[in-house]
Amino acid sequence: MTTVEAAHNVRVLGSGQKTIVLGHGFGTDQSVWKHLIPHLMEDYKVIVYDNMGSGPTNPDYFDFDRYATLEGYAYDLLAILEEFQVEKCIYVGHSLSSMTGAIASIFRPDLFHKLIMISASPRFINDDDYYGGFEKKEIDQLCSAMETNYKSWVSGFAPLAVGGDMDSVAVQEFSRTLFNMRPDIALSVFRTIITFDLRHYLEHVTVPCHIIQSSKDMVVPMAVAEYLHQNLGGKSIVELMPTEGHLPQLSSPEITIPVLLRHIKHDIVDA
């Protein structure tokens, strides 16, 4: 097993001609795709991996400087594609990984047939002419709460992000993967994501992008999906789902999985 493969717990499933790569968001790991993967195995080769810093990865490998920007994650993705000799893929990215895919596609557009972006945001903090959903003060409070008592923070954040109470299976699952992260790493990754501004990158993304968004997501408002659509450099399409929460593939798979499969199978010109 190679270093890249071992470090990211890379798994290759299925045996189709086309390759699909699945990238998860903050606080989760590759298990977040458990409802989607069975529907892909017959027709596609599926590559799943864990972002560095997520619970199943070795915390000793986490480089705080490298992952202070999303380029670090993008270089990891490109290394995985190179390691597994992927010539072209459909990349499905959730939250953090949707923007990781966007940056990687700027570096190597030839490797991506299209990007499917779930709950994506180029910036979470409001600006003069931009509504990202959070004020700077709210971000500072969130980070401070994480630092003070991580366990308490998870108990409050997980239901808000998922859109349910602590009894829901999806909230329990998200809490589990959040607790699997080392708290100092979780804080570092969260701070990187919640304070980045990737708006200047968008015009350089030329591969087709399918933007999938919950109609009610306390982390990413609907206006952000429209902003992406208007500012990406290539063709894009937006689909708002009648779902609630930032992790619809986990909390509402019965709605989300059919939508994802449709976007995986059909290109923007067919939509």
Residue pairs with C-beta under 8 A, 6 or more apart in sequence:
2 83
4 10
4 76
4 79
4 80
4 83
5 83
7 52
7 57
7 58
7 61
8 49
8 50
8 51
8 52
8 57
8 76
8 80
9 30
9 49
9 50
9 56
9 57
10 47
10 48
10 49
10 80
10 83
10 84
11 30
11 47
11 48
11 49
12 45
12 46
12 47
12 84
13 37
13 40
13 41
13 45
13 46
13 47
13 48
14 40
14 41
14 42
14 43
14 44
14 45
14 46
15 45
16 40
16 42
16 43
16 44
16 45
17 45
18 43
18 44
18 45
18 89
18 90
18 113
19 44
19 45
19 46
19 47
19 86
19 88
19 89
19 90
20 40
20 44
20 45
20 46
20 47
20 89
20 90
20 91
20 92
20 264
21 46
21 47
21 48
21 49
21 77
21 80
21 81
21 86
21 89
21 90
21 91
21 92
22 30
22 33
22 36
22 37
22 46
22 47
22 48
22 49
22 92
22 93
23 49
23 51
23 77
23 91
23 92
23 93
23 94
23 97
23 98
23 100
23 101
24 30
24 32
24 33
24 50
24 51
24 54
24 94
24 96
24 97
25 32
25 94
25 95
25 96
25 97
25 98
25 119
25 246
25 247
26 95
26 96
26 189
26 190
26 193
27 54
27 161
27 174
27 177
27 178
27 181
27 186
27 190
28 54
28 94
28 174
28 177
28 247
28 250
29 50
29 51
29 54
29 55
29 56
29 177
29 180
30 48
30 49
30 50
30 56
31 173
31 177
32 94
32 177
32 247
32 249
32 250
33 48
33 249
35 249
35 250
35 253
35 256
35 257
36 92
36 249
36 253
36 257
36 260
36 261
37 46
37 48
39 257
39 261
40 46
40 264
44 90
44 264
47 80
47 84
47 86
47 89
49 80
50 56
50 57
51 57
51 73
51 76
51 96
51 97
51 100
52 61
52 62
52 63
52 67
52 72
52 73
52 76
53 59
53 62
53 67
53 181
53 185
53 186
53 188
53 189
54 177
54 180
54 181
55 177
55 179
55 180
55 181
56 180
59 182
59 185
62 182
62 185
63 72
64 188
66 72
67 73
67 188
67 189
67 192
68 188
68 192
69 192
69 196
70 96
70 99
70 100
70 103
70 192
70 196
70 198
71 103
73 96
73 97
73 100
73 103
74 100
74 101
74 103
74 104
74 107
75 104
77 91
77 100
77 101
77 104
78 104
78 107
78 108
78 111
81 89
81 108
81 111
86 111
87 111
88 110
88 111
88 112
88 113
89 111
89 112
89 113
90 112
90 113
90 114
90 116
90 264
91 101
91 104
91 105
91 112
91 114
91 115
91 116
92 116
92 118
92 260
92 264
93 99
93 100
93 101
93 102
93 115
93 116
93 117
93 118
93 120
94 118
94 119
94 247
94 249
95 118
95 119
95 120
95 121
95 193
95 219
95 220
95 246
96 189
96 193
98 115
98 117
98 118
98 119
98 120
99 117
99 120
99 121
99 122
99 196
99 198
101 112
101 115
101 117
102 115
102 117
102 120
102 198
102 201
102 202
102 205
102 209
103 198
103 201
104 111
104 112
105 111
105 112
105 115
105 205
105 206
105 207
106 201
106 204
106 205
109 206
109 207
112 207
113 207
113 208
114 207
114 208
114 209
114 210
114 267
114 268
115 205
115 207
115 208
115 209
115 210
116 209
116 210
116 212
116 260
116 263
116 264
117 209
117 210
117 211
117 212
117 228
118 212
118 213
118 248
118 249
118 256
118 260
119 212
119 213
119 214
119 217
119 219
119 220
119 246
119 247
119 248
120 211
120 213
120 220
120 224
120 225
120 228
121 132
121 133
121 219
121 220
121 224
121 228
122 196
122 197
122 198
122 199
122 201
122 202
122 224
122 227
122 228
122 231
123 130
123 132
123 196
123 197
123 198
123 199
124 132
124 133
124 134
124 139
124 193
124 194
124 195
124 219
124 220
125 132
125 134
125 135
125 136
125 139
125 194
125 195
125 197
126 132
126 133
126 134
126 135
130 199
130 227
131 221
131 223
131 224
132 221
132 224
133 218
133 219
133 220
133 221
133 224
134 194
139 194
139 195
142 153
142 157
142 190
142 194
143 187
143 190
143 191
143 194
145 152
145 153
145 156
146 153
146 183
146 186
146 187
146 190
147 187
150 183
150 186
150 187
151 179
154 175
154 178
154 179
155 166
155 175
157 178
158 166
158 171
158 174
158 175
158 178
159 165
159 166
159 168
159 171
160 218
161 174
161 218
161 219
161 245
161 246
161 247
162 168
162 170
162 171
162 174
162 245
162 246
162 247
162 250
162 251
163 214
163 216
163 217
163 218
163 244
163 245
163 246
163 251
164 170
164 171
164 244
164 245
164 251
165 171
166 172
166 175
168 251
170 245
170 247
170 250
170 251
171 251
173 250
174 247
174 250
178 186
181 189
199 231
202 228
202 231
202 232
202 233
203 231
203 232
203 233
204 233
205 232
205 233
205 234
206 233
206 234
207 234
208 234
208 235
208 236
208 267
208 268
209 228
209 232
209 234
209 235
209 236
209 237
210 236
210 237
210 239
210 263
210 268
211 225
211 228
211 229
211 236
211 237
211 238
211 239
212 239
212 241
212 248
212 256
212 259
212 260
212 263
213 220
213 222
213 224
213 225
213 238
213 239
213 240
213 241
214 220
214 240
214 241
214 243
214 244
214 245
214 246
214 248
214 252
215 222
215 240
215 241
215 242
215 243
215 244
216 243
216 244
216 245
217 244
217 245
217 246
218 245
218 246
219 246
220 246
222 240
225 238
225 240
226 238
228 236
228 238
229 236
229 237
229 238
235 268
235 269
236 268
237 268
237 271
239 259
239 263
241 248
241 252
241 255
241 256
241 259
242 255
243 251
243 252
243 255
243 256
244 251
244 252
245 251
245 252
248 255
248 256
249 256
249 257
249 260
263 271
